[in-house]
Amino acid sequence: RRSSDLLAELVELHSDYERPLTEVLSENSLNGLPTRPTPEPPGQSILRISAATTRADFTVNEGESRFLEVTDSEATKYALRPGDLLACRFNGNLAFVGRFALYTGYSGISQVYPDKLIRFRISPTLASPEYVCLVMNSRRVRDRVETMCATTAGNIGIAASDLKAIRVPMPPLDVQGDLVRQFHEFQASVGTLLSTIRLRGAELDSLMPSILNKAFSGQL
């Protein structure tokens, strides 16, 4: 099974607990900085739009960044911290619009984000940010997101207000934790299987010359 299939099942199982995303936020959503970043310092590390869409595990790619000179107040207002969720509000690819990614802070660098990304902060007493991220990327929720998207001047977009209004399954916190764990266990199993397939493929490739030689010499 694919990860998306498992997500769909988990969402369906807990659909009785649905509530609007806005009800589990600790503060209002915030669009990022309108910017003209540069590839080199000086300045604050600012994520590129692609940082929220390039990783298949729905984690923000903190290496996808540039630099921007900002004021102290801007650095504070748009600062990212572990547990923040970023959603892409404009993109040429529908699959990326409204896609959520979890910011973990693994780089250890202070970072801000651009205006085509929206920051959502989850109340830890109500929901797990990682759980919310997975649910918002599930096929069932993605179907809702994509019906809300609009095209303007060749770009596809969605408003933060539309994303906040989407009703998502919100079971108790302990259940959310269990679902996240199940998802990671499934991902680990798939990763192990793919590694085995690649290894066996490499072994087969190395044996092919010998097999062909035997075949053409009548030894098989």
N, C-alpha and C positions, 0 to 999 in steps of 0.2 A: 504493500500500500504506500501511497505518497503521503508526505507530511500534511498536505492540504486536505486529504481525505480524513486523516485522524482529527485534524482541527474541526472539520465539519461535524464529525460525530460527537466530539466533546461539546461543541456549541449546542447541538440539537438535544443532547441529554439534559442540559441545564437551562433550557429555554423558559422554564417556569419562573426563573429568577430575574427576568429581564427588567432593566431600568435604563433610562437615558444616560449616556456617557457623562453628561454634564453633572450628574448627581454624585459622581465619585471623584470629581476634581477638587483639589485643595485650594485652587485659585483659578481665575479666568484664563482661558487660552491666550496665547500671545504670538502674533506674527513676528518674524525676525527683522533684522536691520536691512533697510534699503542700502545697497552697497555697491562699491566699485573696488573690490579687493585686488591685491597684487600678489604675484607668485613668490615674492621674497620679502623678508623683514625690511623696515621695522613694522611694528603693529601687533595687534592682538590676533591670536589664532582664530580664524572664522571658518566654519565648515562650508564645504561646497554643497550644492543641492544634492549631488550624487551620493553624499555621505549617508543619506537616509534610504537609499535604494539599491546599493551595490552588493550588500551582503545577504545571502540566502537565509541566514539564521535570524533576520530581523533585528540585528544589532547595528547601531550607528558605526560607520567606518570612520573612526576619528583621524585616520591618516589622510582622508580626503579633505584637505583644508588649504586655505590660503592665509593672507595677512591683511589686516585692516586697522588703521589708526582710529581709535574710538575714545570718547571721553570717559571719565571715571563713572559717571552716572549711566552711560550706555553699557559699559562693561558689567556693571552691577545688574542692570535691568535685564539684559539679554544673556547673562551667564547661564551655563548649563551645569547641572549637577547629576550625579548618578541617580537613576530612576526616572529621569525626565523622558517623555516620549516626544518624538518628532514625526510630524506627518507632512508629506509633500502636498502643497496646495496647487501647484501649477507644473505641468509637464506635457511634453508632446506624446507621451506613451500613457494610455489610459490605465495600464496595469500599475503604474507608479503613482498615479494621482490618489491621494488619500491613504497611501500606504504608510503604515506606522513602523517606526524603528525605536529600539530601546537604547538610550544613552547610558553607558556604564562607567565612563571616565577611566577606562583602562590605560589611556595614554598618559595620565597624570598631568596633563596640560590644561590650563584654563582656556575654555573655548566659548565663543558665542556662535550665533547661527544667522543665516540670511533670510530675507523677507519671503522667499518662496517656500520656507518651512514654517510650520506652526508648532509651538511648544505646548504640551499638555502635562500638567503635574497632577499626579494621582494622590488622593488622600490615603496614606498607608493603613489607616484604621478601617477603610472601606474596601480597598482592593489592592491586589498585587500589580505593580506596573508591568511586570513581565507577562502576567496572565492577560491583562487588558491588551497589551501589544499583540499577543497571539490571537486573541479573539477578534480584534479589529482587522486582522489579516486573514481570517477564516473565509472560506468561500461564501458562506451564507451572508456575512456582514459585507464582504466585498461586493456582492450583487447589489446590496442596498446602496453602497457608496457610489458605484458606477452609474446607477440610475439618477443620481443627484448631480453628476458632473455636467458642466457646460463648456462649450468650445468658444473661445474668443481669440480672434486674430491668429488662428492656427495652434493655439495652446489650449489644453484641456485643464479645467480648474474646478475646485470645490471650495466652498466657504467653511470657515471654522464653525460657524453656527450650525451648518448642516451636519457636520461630523459630530458635534456635541449632542445633537438631537437624536442620533441613532440609538436605538434600544439594543442593549447587549446583555447576554446572560451574566449575572453577578451572584453566583452562589456564595456561601460563607467562605471566609478567608482560608480556612483549613482545606476546604474542597478545592479552592483555586490553586493552593500549593500542590495538592495531589495531582491536579490536572497538568500543571507545569512540569512536575516530575515525570509523569507518564509520557509527555511529549518529548522530553529530553532522552528518556530511555529508548523511545522509539527511534529518535534521530540517531542515537548511538548504535542501535542495532543495524539500522540502514547503512551507517558509515562503515561498520565492520563488514557487512555483506559486500559493499562496493569495493572495499580494500581487498577482500578475498578474490572478488571477480577480477580486479586489475592484476593481482599477483598471479592468478592462474592464467590470465591472458598473456602476461609477460613470459611465463614458463612455456606456454604453448608456442609463442613466437620464437623462443630460443630453440625449441625442438623441431620447428617446421623444416629447416634445411635438411636435418638428418632424416626426417620422415619422407620428404620428397626424394632424397637420394635413394633411400631404400625402395620407394615406390617405383622409381624409374629404372632401378637395377633388378627389379623383380624379386626383391627380398620380402615383400609384404604379401 
